[in-house]
């Protein structure tokens, strides 16, 4: 397996991990806001900033993993790592 292929797979796994870990952190404040059923205080909305940011990064890593791997290993030749 080539280095860029392995990096592509690992970057996709990292992106999926970010998405999966951010889902509960997004749902919890939304449930708190929903329970209030009125104008939610601003601090409830601030709890959503960080998990949404990480979810967006995860989505980016999943969709652009090939480009990220090519950027990280741009100087490396496409040689196999079979030893």
Order of alpha helices (4+ residues) and beta strands (2+ residues): alpha-alpha-alpha
